[in-house]
Amino acid sequence: MDLEISSRRQSGVCIVTLAGEVDLYTAPALRTRLLEAAESDCGAIIVDMSGVDFIDSSGLGVLVSILKRVREQDSTMTIVSDREIVLKVFRITGLDRVFPIVPTLAEAMGAGA
């Protein structure tokens, strides 16, 4: 399965919405889109992963590298997901303690705004 990526700006926040699989093949496209968001003077970045069915280590690597860049800019990056298949990967790797993860976009907008 492919990865669909869309992005928009709302109230000074960049929202990157993902649907599909984040893996070795789709990670480069994800990196490109997240870098664009990180370099566009957003007050915060929200990565909406509520449509993600699978994420592997290459996808996690992209998220971590972008998080470092975002933090260097004194900005924030929040993950949105309530899907157990995604949350489990974040818990197993300990990244649930690194990324703010919320279940809904509305909650992320409240935290990021």
Buried (B, 14 or more C-beta within 10 A) or exposed (E): EEBEBEBEEEEEBBBBBBBBBBBEEBBEBBBEBBBEBBEEEBEBBBBBBBBBBBBBEBBBEBBEBBBEBBEEEEBBBBBBBEBEEBBEBBEEEEBBEBBBBBEEBEBBBEBBE
